[in-house]
Amino acid sequence: MSDKAWKALERRIAESLGTVRTPLSGGSSRHTTSDTLHEKLYVECKLRKASSVHTLFTEIRIEAAKETKIPVLVIHLSGTSRTLALVDWFVFVKLWTAYVNQQEPKNDSNDR
């Protein structure tokens, strides 16, 4: 029996982050309410047939491609300090991987 589409999405996202889907994800899990068991990221996956954010992102992706740039959609909630940056999932995974793999600055014994 195949997974439901939303479970398959959670599995794909978890795998791309090097982890697994949370068993009984959501409030029923004893591990976390995140959809993955990632130790540092809280991930919530939503599967939708339509989304205004996807429509906006598709528009800027087309314009960014014309200039061979990476599209970033910034959404700010008026009257708050809330600003979000939306990027393609594969760009996010590359950024996350680079962040995880960055070298910690080494302490030079001469820096006293």
C-alpha positions as CSV (number, residue, x, y, z in Angstrom):
1,M,0.0,0.0,0.0
2,S,1.5,3.3,-1.0
3,D,1.8,6.4,1.2
4,K,-0.6,9.2,1.1
5,A,0.8,12.1,-0.8
6,W,1.4,14.2,2.3
7,K,3.3,11.4,4.0
8,A,5.4,10.9,0.9
9,L,6.2,14.7,0.9
10,E,7.3,14.5,4.5
11,R,9.5,11.5,3.8
12,R,11.1,13.3,0.8
13,I,11.7,16.5,2.7
14,A,13.2,14.6,5.7
15,E,15.4,12.5,3.5
16,S,16.7,15.7,1.7
17,L,17.8,17.0,5.1
18,G,19.5,13.7,6.1
19,T,16.8,12.6,8.6
20,V,13.5,10.7,8.7
21,R,9.8,11.6,8.9
22,T,8.5,11.7,12.5
23,P,6.4,8.6,13.2
24,L,2.8,9.7,13.9
25,S,3.8,13.2,13.0
26,G,1.8,16.0,14.6
27,G,0.4,16.0,18.1
28,S,0.4,12.2,18.3
29,S,4.1,11.8,18.2
30,R,6.1,11.4,21.4
31,H,9.2,12.7,19.7
32,T,8.3,16.2,18.4
33,T,5.4,17.9,16.7
34,S,7.8,18.7,13.8
35,D,7.2,16.6,10.6
36,T,10.9,15.4,10.7
37,L,13.2,14.1,13.4
38,H,15.9,16.7,12.4
39,E,17.9,17.7,15.5
40,K,18.1,21.4,14.6
41,L,15.3,22.3,12.2
42,Y,11.6,22.3,13.0
43,V,9.9,21.4,9.7
44,E,6.2,21.6,8.9
45,C,5.2,20.3,5.5
46,K,1.9,21.3,3.9
47,L,0.6,19.9,0.7
48,R,-1.8,22.2,-1.2
49,K,-3.4,22.2,-4.6
50,A,-3.1,26.0,-4.8
51,S,-1.2,28.7,-2.9
52,S,-0.9,32.4,-3.5
53,V,2.7,32.2,-2.3
54,H,3.5,29.7,-5.0
55,T,1.8,32.0,-7.6
56,L,3.9,34.9,-6.4
57,F,7.1,32.8,-6.4
58,T,6.5,31.5,-9.9
59,E,6.3,35.0,-11.1
60,I,9.5,36.1,-9.6
61,R,11.2,32.8,-10.6
62,I,10.5,33.7,-14.3
63,E,11.9,37.2,-13.9
64,A,14.9,36.0,-12.0
65,A,15.7,33.4,-14.7
66,K,15.8,36.2,-17.3
67,E,18.7,37.7,-15.3
68,T,20.2,34.4,-14.2
69,K,19.6,35.2,-10.6
70,I,18.3,33.1,-7.6
71,P,14.7,34.1,-6.8
72,V,13.9,35.2,-3.3
73,L,10.4,36.2,-2.3
74,V,10.3,38.4,0.8
75,I,7.0,38.8,2.6
76,H,6.6,41.3,5.4
77,L,3.6,41.5,7.7
78,S,2.7,45.1,7.9
79,G,2.8,46.6,11.4
80,T,5.1,43.8,12.7
81,S,8.7,42.9,12.7
82,R,7.9,39.7,10.8
83,T,9.7,39.3,7.5
84,L,10.0,36.0,5.8
85,A,12.3,35.0,2.9
86,L,11.1,32.2,0.6
87,V,13.5,30.4,-1.6
88,D,13.2,27.2,-3.7
89,W,13.7,24.1,-1.6
90,F,16.8,23.0,-3.4
91,V,18.4,26.4,-2.8
92,F,17.5,26.1,0.9
93,V,19.1,22.6,1.1
94,K,22.3,23.9,-0.5
95,L,22.3,26.9,2.0
96,W,21.7,24.5,4.9
97,T,24.4,22.1,3.8
98,A,26.9,25.0,3.5
99,Y,25.9,26.3,6.9
100,V,26.3,22.8,8.5
101,N,29.7,22.2,6.8
102,Q,31.2,25.6,7.6
103,Q,34.4,25.4,9.5
104,E,34.5,26.9,13.0
105,P,37.2,29.6,13.3
106,K,40.3,28.1,14.9
107,N,41.7,29.8,17.9
108,D,45.2,31.0,17.2
109,S,47.3,30.6,20.3
110,N,49.0,33.9,19.4
111,D,45.7,35.8,19.7
112,R,45.9,36.6,23.4
